[in-house]
């Protein structure tokens, strides 16, 4: 499972990261609200540990923005604010749990297990785009009801792309988010797996789903029209 730690106290951030890593979690860390929003846009996390008193964009703003984007990742607030009104405000804003500092690591781990279990039970398990279906329960891929055999690395890459459909992701983001523990993967190898996926997902189908955005990265989407905030690429830029 992949956990995002949003905590501006660097020593505490590092302590949480080290403990979660020892427990078998994959972790990303950031220290302010603006950076947290970038991480949430770029990756799909199983849970977020979120401090409220962050520089710039505070934790409550991060929480509201995430829920405003319909990002339903489980969020556990970990804050020194212990007033009942703060706890109620956090839960009402969409947090899944609230812990007050100082805290016990064993309790933190138990609460993480609980909120991630809830997500497994309630989250949508099939991602769809233009006739393509990625079933995370059975680890299968179909397009127009045709089963497409994929390797574990191809599956991980396709799942990341379809979870972020319509969003341009860089080669380095792909490496960082889905191949973090794989020492054989680098940004050049990503191109190889993109080509392999295209042969399986796009060849023989009228509409191509996996596109290269020159100088930026890749995007999986059904329509030709761009839907993000970057400038519109010309037809020659998409292949």
LUMZA-432443 format. One record per residue (C-alpha): x, y, z. Coordinates in nm, 2 decimals, padded with zeros to 4 digits. Layout:
<pts>
X_Y_Z .
...
</pts>
This chain:
<pts>
00.00_00.00_00.00 .
00.11_00.35_-00.08 .
00.08_00.62_00.19 .
00.13_01.00_00.15 .
00.27_01.17_00.46 .
00.19_01.55_00.47 .
00.38_01.69_00.78 .
00.59_02.01_00.79 .
00.79_01.90_01.10 .
01.07_01.72_00.91 .
01.19_01.51_01.20 .
00.84_01.38_01.27 .
00.78_01.33_00.90 .
01.09_01.12_00.88 .
00.99_00.92_01.19 .
00.65_00.83_01.05 .
00.80_00.74_00.71 .
01.06_00.51_00.87 .
00.80_00.33_01.08 .
00.56_00.29_00.79 .
00.84_00.16_00.57 .
00.94_-00.10_00.83 .
00.57_-00.21_00.84 .
00.59_-00.27_00.46 .
00.42_00.04_00.33 .
00.55_00.24_00.03 .
00.56_00.61_00.14 .
00.59_00.95_-00.02 .
00.65_01.26_00.20 .
00.59_01.63_00.16 .
00.60_01.93_00.38 .
00.34_02.19_00.27 .
-00.01_02.20_00.13 .
00.08_02.31_-00.22 .
00.31_02.01_-00.26 .
00.05_01.78_-00.12 .
-00.20_01.89_-00.38 .
00.06_01.81_-00.65 .
00.12_01.46_-00.51 .
-00.26_01.39_-00.49 .
-00.30_01.49_-00.86 .
-00.01_01.28_-00.97 .
-00.07_00.95_-00.79 .
-00.33_00.72_-00.65 .
-00.27_00.67_-00.28 .
-00.42_00.41_-00.04 .
-00.43_00.67_00.24 .
-00.30_01.01_00.34 .
-00.17_01.12_00.68 .
-00.24_01.49_00.69 .
-00.12_01.76_00.94 .
-00.35_02.07_00.96 .
-00.10_02.34_01.05 .
00.10_02.35_00.72 .
00.27_02.65_00.56 .
00.09_02.82_00.28 .
-00.21_02.61_00.20 .
-00.32_02.45_00.53 .
-00.43_02.09_00.58 .
-00.80_02.18_00.59 .
-00.77_02.35_00.25 .
-00.60_02.04_00.12 .
-00.87_01.82_00.25 .
-01.15_02.03_00.11 .
-00.97_02.05_-00.23 .
-00.92_01.68_-00.25 .
-01.29_01.61_-00.18 .
-01.38_01.88_-00.42 .
-01.19_01.70_-00.69 .
-01.39_01.38_-00.59 .
-01.07_01.22_-00.47 .
-01.20_00.97_-00.21 .
-00.86_00.86_-00.08 .
-00.88_00.78_00.29 .
-00.74_01.08_00.49 .
-00.63_01.06_00.85 .
-00.58_01.40_01.01 .
-00.28_01.40_01.25 .
-00.28_01.73_01.43 .
-00.19_01.91_01.75 .
-00.53_02.08_01.75 .
-00.73_01.89_02.01 .
-01.04_02.11_02.05 .
-01.36_01.92_01.98 .
-01.46_02.19_01.72 .
-01.14_02.12_01.52 .
-01.20_01.75_01.53 .
-01.57_01.79_01.42 .
-01.46_02.04_01.15 .
-01.21_01.80_01.01 .
-01.45_01.50_01.00 .
-01.73_01.72_00.85 .
-01.49_01.83_00.58 .
-01.44_01.47_00.47 .
-01.16_01.33_00.68 .
-01.19_00.95_00.76 .
-01.03_00.98_01.10 .
-00.86_01.23_01.33 .
-00.57_01.17_01.57 .
-00.43_01.42_01.82 .
-00.05_01.47_01.87 .
00.13_01.34_02.06 .
00.02_01.00_01.94 .
00.11_00.63_01.97 .
00.25_00.46_01.66 .
00.06_00.14_01.72 .
-00.27_00.33_01.73 .
-00.18_00.51_01.42 .
-00.11_00.19_01.24 .
-00.43_00.04_01.36 .
-00.63_00.34_01.24 .
-00.45_00.32_00.90 .
-00.55_-00.04_00.86 .
-00.91_00.04_00.94 .
-00.95_00.33_00.69 .
-00.77_00.14_00.41 .
-00.98_-00.16_00.47 .
-01.30_00.05_00.44 .
-01.17_00.18_00.10 .
-01.10_-00.18_-00.03 .
-01.46_-00.27_00.06 .
-01.62_00.04_-00.10 .
-01.40_00.16_-00.39 .
-01.48_00.11_-00.75 .
-01.28_-00.19_-00.87 .
-01.31_-00.15_-01.25 .
-01.16_00.14_-01.44 .
-01.30_00.21_-01.78 .
-01.20_00.43_-02.08 .
-01.31_00.39_-02.44 .
-01.41_00.03_-02.42 .
-01.10_-00.05_-02.21 .
-01.16_-00.21_-01.87 .
-00.90_-00.28_-01.60 .
-01.05_-00.50_-01.33 .
-00.84_-00.46_-01.01 .
-01.02_-00.75_-00.83 .
-00.91_-01.01_-01.09 .
-00.61_-00.82_-01.23 .
-00.76_-00.85_-01.58 .
-00.76_-00.62_-01.89 .
-01.03_-00.62_-02.16 .
-01.11_-00.40_-02.45 .
-01.45_-00.44_-02.62 .
-01.49_-00.76_-02.41 .
-01.17_-00.90_-02.56 .
-00.93_-01.03_-02.29 .
-00.59_-00.88_-02.33 .
-00.30_-01.07_-02.16 .
-00.05_-00.84_-01.99 .
00.26_-00.89_-01.78 .
00.27_-00.76_-01.41 .
00.47_-00.45_-01.52 .
00.24_-00.38_-01.81 .
-00.06_-00.41_-01.58 .
00.09_-00.18_-01.33 .
00.16_00.08_-01.60 .
-00.18_00.05_-01.76 .
-00.36_00.08_-01.42 .
-00.16_00.40_-01.34 .
-00.25_00.55_-01.68 .
-00.62_00.47_-01.65 .
-00.64_00.59_-01.29 .
-00.50_00.92_-01.42 .
-00.69_00.92_-01.76 .
-00.69_01.26_-01.92 .
-00.38_01.38_-01.72 .
-00.04_01.39_-01.88 .
00.21_01.19_-01.67 .
00.59_01.21_-01.71 .
00.82_00.91_-01.75 .
00.97_01.00_-01.41 .
00.63_01.01_-01.24 .
00.56_00.66_-01.38 .
00.89_00.53_-01.24 .
00.84_00.70_-00.90 .
00.48_00.60_-00.86 .
00.46_00.24_-00.98 .
00.81_00.11_-01.01 .
00.96_00.27_-00.70 .
01.10_-00.06_-00.56 .
01.20_-00.21_-00.90 .
01.57_-00.14_-00.95 .
01.56_-00.26_-01.31 .
01.32_00.02_-01.42 .
01.43_00.37_-01.54 .
01.26_00.63_-01.75 .
01.39_00.48_-02.07 .
01.25_00.14_-01.99 .
00.91_00.31_-01.95 .
00.91_00.38_-02.33 .
00.95_00.01_-02.40 .
00.65_-00.08_-02.19 .
00.45_00.19_-02.34 .
00.52_00.04_-02.69 .
00.43_-00.31_-02.56 .
00.10_-00.18_-02.42 .
00.01_00.01_-02.74 .
00.04_-00.32_-02.94 .
-00.20_-00.49_-02.70 .
-00.44_-00.21_-02.62 .
-00.45_00.00_-02.94 .
-00.35_-00.20_-03.24 .
-00.66_-00.33_-03.43 .
-00.89_-00.07_-03.26 .
-01.03_00.24_-03.43 .
-00.97_00.48_-03.15 .
-00.62_00.50_-02.99 .
-00.61_00.55_-02.62 .
-00.24_00.58_-02.53 .
-00.09_00.91_-02.66 .
00.26_01.06_-02.64 .
00.27_01.43_-02.56 .
00.61_01.54_-02.69 .
00.84_01.69_-02.43 .
00.60_01.60_-02.15 .
00.51_01.24_-02.12 .
00.20_01.02_-02.18 .
-00.17_01.04_-02.14 .
-00.45_00.78_-02.17 .
-00.78_00.91_-02.29 .
-01.05_00.84_-02.54 .
-01.12_01.17_-02.70 .
-00.87_01.38_-02.91 .
-00.95_01.70_-02.72 .
-00.71_01.78_-02.43 .
-00.88_01.82_-02.09 .
-00.60_01.95_-01.87 .
-00.46_02.30_-01.81 .
-00.16_02.26_-02.04 .
-00.16_02.43_-02.38 .
-00.33_02.24_-02.66 .
-00.09_02.02_-02.85 .
-00.12_02.01_-03.22 .
-00.21_01.69_-03.41 .
00.15_01.63_-03.50 .
00.25_01.62_-03.13 .
00.02_01.33_-03.05 .
00.10_00.99_-03.19 .
</pts>
